[in-house]
Amino acid sequence: MTDATIGDTTDSRYCATADWCRGLLVILFLAALPGLLSAAPARNNFLAGADVSYFGYIESHGGVYRYNHKPVGLIRAFKQTGCNCLRLRLWHRATSVERRKWGKLGTLNNLAYTLPLAQKIKKAGFYFILDMHFSDTWADPGHQLTPAAWRKLPLPQLRLRLRAYCQRVMTTLRKAHAMPNMVLVGNEINNGMLWPQGKLWVNHQARWNRLASLLNAAIAGVYAGSGSHKPKIMIQVGDFSYAPEFYQQLVAHGVHFDVIGYDYYPYWGGALRNLRSRLVKLADLVHKPIIVAETAYPWINDAHNANWKSKPGMQFPFTPAGQAQYAQAVIKIVKTLPDHLGRGVWWWGAEYNPDQNTFAHNPWSYRSLFDRHGNALPAMRVLGAAAHGNGD
């Protein structure tokens, strides 16, 4: 065997080995590709959609939802515009006394009503958000009434009951293939929740430990009932300048949440520059993902919106086009927050439909995303475009 022969043999063996290695790498890469793709983050994870909690009632009582003037139902209307998330609120189970006091629509959104709607939302492929009010009726900064069944419980027992309730709700939804992707523990809890036990401000003194213990009990219950796929946790407040300190206190008191939910209505919150300055401050000081979890704007200039006309935040016309401009402006503010922390915009009362008799004279039907004939308005398309990376 000559030197030349040795050299030729070595080169051919090296090339054969290199080719084999390259082939093996290609095979391994192709085998791993599906997993890599599924694990990769989506190009755009902006959550654009709406709270649609009454749509089951509206559809079952004659309300028609249209897209391009064709009756398609609410779910399909949102799907066709490109929106990617829908939210439902959940109230506790009202007693007969509560039902008489608050009426049908004030006690409707219990688990029995909400479950089939959640199933429809999940089946349609939406990101599903559950807004747990922890009340038999509406909960907001001025109303956080503890469910009647829990009102006499001292704080330790209230925490246990709250945890068990959240676990039961999640277990029920999970078994019904309707698990939320995100859960709001409490609704607009600027001043605490589950009053009086969980009221934050009492005689000008903040009771952070009480509120934190209740929130942690609720979160523990959500996780306990969720199985292996834990939903994101949002804590939501109404628009107010004190919000950064509020969230900083929650973090300092050991409340582990994932997302800030900030509600903004120009009627109360003022000009859009106020929204931007407050969200930028939140992003800088708390540094968690932020979603405008509720907003709305009129699409018609008539008596239903008379009280909204003189407010300084109403800089767009009360028309379908003006409503769409407003939606675009809010989306732009959220999408341009520091460090890409702006993650979504959700319309509130989107499902209110003047085509249905019960809602024909409700002012919120004229700030919804459907016109007098139940047809989807341009603002819904603006939201859908934002969900797919457009409309920046």
Sequence and secondary structure as in RCSB ss.txt:
>XXXX:A:sequence
MTDATIGDTTDSRYCATADWCRGLLVILFLAALPGLLSAAPARNNFLAGADVSYFGYIESHGGVYRYNHKPVGLI
RAFKQTGCNCLRLRLWHRATSVERRKWGKLGTLNNLAYTLPLAQKIKKAGFYFILDMHFSDTWADPGHQLTPAAW
RKLPLPQLRLRLRAYCQRVMTTLRKAHAMPNMVLVGNEINNGMLWPQGKLWVNHQARWNRLASLLNAAIAGVYAG
SGSHKPKIMIQVGDFSYAPEFYQQLVAHGVHFDVIGYDYYPYWGGALRNLRSRLVKLADLVHKPIIVAETAYPWI
NDAHNANWKSKPGMQFPFTPAGQAQYAQAVIKIVKTLPDHLGRGVWWWGAEYNPDQNTFAHNPWSYRSLFDRHGN
ALPAMRVLGAAAHGNGD
>XXXX:A:secstr
  HHHHHHHHHHHHHHHHHHHHHHHHHHHHHHHHHHHHHS  S   EEEEE TTHHHHHHTT   EETTEE  HH
HHHHHHT  EEEEEE     HHHHHHH STTS  SHHHHHHHHHHHHHTT EEEEEE  SSS  BTTB B  GGG
TT  HHHHHHHHHHHHHHHHHHHHHTT   SEEEESSS TTBSSBTTTBSEETTEE HHHHHHHHHHHHHHHHHT
STTS  EEEEEEES TTHHHHHHHHHHTT   SEEEEE  HHHH SHHHHHHHHHHHHHHH S EEEEE    SS
 SGGGGGGTT TT  S SSHHHHHHHHHHHHHHHHTSGGG EEEEEESSTT  TTSGGGTT GGGGSSSB TTSB
B HHHHHHHHHHTT   
